[in-house]
Amino acid sequence: MGSLEPFFKNVGRHNLLTRDDEQRLAKAMETGDKRARDRMIQSNLRLAISIAKRYMNKGCEFEDLIQESNIGLIKAVDRFDWRRGVKFSTYATWWIKQSVRRLVTDQSSNIKMPASANAFYYRAKMMIREYTEEFGVPPTDQEAAEFMGVTLNTYSSLMNYYRGTVSLDAGRVPGDPESPSLGDSIADQGAEDPSVAIDREKIIGIIREALATLTPREEKIIRLRFGITEDPADHVNYPITESEITELECRKAEES
Amino acid sequence: MMPKGHKAKHGYATVTGSGLGFREISEQMTAAGDEMNHATARNVLIRGLIKLATPLCKLHGVSDTDLETEAIKTAVDPRFQAAVGDILALKRS
């Protein structure tokens, strides 16, 4: 908080605005008065800080929260329409909250969700809280989906994203990297069934043994058939049997 | 006899890549001095494959009476022939 002290001191120097002041400054802003815009922002910084403080324990740095709330405040100042007759603080609160919530949800989860999904989640949470206060029990998913105007499938999918993430290393005994973790207890769906692997090895072994029973002539033809030899005419590496060679030699001798 | 639709379902025992057809095999063998025609080349191949298929059929509990028939069925099955080709390639590498 030390780095923010000059900022807080500066914030305290600006007086709060009355409704008349707000209208006067808003009218001046419409004519392009930049000093009026600055005054409007500076006078409402306390509102931005008070909203940022509500989100302090949500996993974000306080400096970041202040920065986001100020961005929300600036958006509110630029969009404020004095003709509607509302107080600026009422209007700005929603912009500041929206800006801060976006930061909190972005940083609090490893999964980045679209802003519309975040907004849906906040609305759903609020609806569940109100429903529980009124009826004493939380709504079922089906009821909640109907209240939110979406299908049960959409509702369940969106709410599942916000259930939080768990590390696969969870459950490990501190200081003992060999101890079992959550990840160790999850089956690998893509892994081969060990019994299938054993069967395969056994079958390969049997076929290899059976290969030894082939005559060189059979082995040669099988190799030629499956294109295993680089040179199909390689009769040194893939000879025919001794008896066949003798037989062929006899046949040749007879022919000649 | 092969059941109707078997080949359409399981494919035909053809060769791909550097594998040779039976006529080419018979020509190669004849050139090497072992004169044979394409039918003999096929017969020798099937005889060799039956030798490989027989212990597998035994492993899967085929009775002695059915062993010969089942070994022939397995030997001519293109899936078995493809597997033998893979194992031979592994053995060589």
Chai-1 contact restraints between the chains, C-beta under 6 A:
chainA,res_idxA,chainB,res_idxB,connection_type,confidence,min_distance_angstrom,max_distance_angstrom,comment,restraint_id
A,I204,B,I87,contact,1.0,0.0,6.0,A-B,restraint_1
A,I206,B,P55,contact,1.0,0.0,6.0,A-B,restraint_2
A,I207,B,L52,contact,1.0,0.0,6.0,A-B,restraint_3
A,I207,B,I87,contact,1.0,0.0,6.0,A-B,restraint_4
A,A210,B,K51,contact,1.0,0.0,6.0,A-B,restraint_5
A,A210,B,L52,contact,1.0,0.0,6.0,A-B,restraint_6
A,A210,B,P55,contact,1.0,0.0,6.0,A-B,restraint_7
A,T213,B,K51,contact,1.0,0.0,6.0,A-B,restraint_8
A,L214,B,G48,contact,1.0,0.0,6.0,A-B,restraint_9
A,L214,B,K51,contact,1.0,0.0,6.0,A-B,restraint_10
A,E218,B,V44,contact,1.0,0.0,6.0,A-B,restraint_11
A,E218,B,G48,contact,1.0,0.0,6.0,A-B,restraint_12
A,I221,B,I25,contact,1.0,0.0,6.0,A-B,restraint_13
A,I221,B,A41,contact,1.0,0.0,6.0,A-B,restraint_14
A,I221,B,V44,contact,1.0,0.0,6.0,A-B,restraint_15
A,I221,B,L45,contact,1.0,0.0,6.0,A-B,restraint_16
A,I222,B,G48,contact,1.0,0.0,6.0,A-B,restraint_17
A,L224,B,L20,contact,1.0,0.0,6.0,A-B,restraint_18
A,L224,B,I25,contact,1.0,0.0,6.0,A-B,restraint_19
A,R225,B,G19,contact,1.0,0.0,6.0,A-B,restraint_20
A,R225,B,L45,contact,1.0,0.0,6.0,A-B,restraint_21
A,F226,B,G19,contact,1.0,0.0,6.0,A-B,restraint_22
A,F226,B,G85,contact,1.0,0.0,6.0,A-B,restraint_23
A,F226,B,L88,contact,1.0,0.0,6.0,A-B,restraint_24
A,G227,B,G17,contact,1.0,0.0,6.0,A-B,restraint_25
A,G227,B,S18,contact,1.0,0.0,6.0,A-B,restraint_26
A,G227,B,G19,contact,1.0,0.0,6.0,A-B,restraint_27
A,I228,B,L88,contact,1.0,0.0,6.0,A-B,restraint_28
A,I228,B,A89,contact,1.0,0.0,6.0,A-B,restraint_29
A,I228,B,R92,contact,1.0,0.0,6.0,A-B,restraint_30
A,P232,B,Q28,contact,1.0,0.0,6.0,A-B,restraint_31
A,H235,B,A32,contact,1.0,0.0,6.0,A-B,restraint_32
A,I240,B,D34,contact,1.0,0.0,6.0,A-B,restraint_33
A,L248,B,G33,contact,1.0,0.0,6.0,A-B,restraint_34
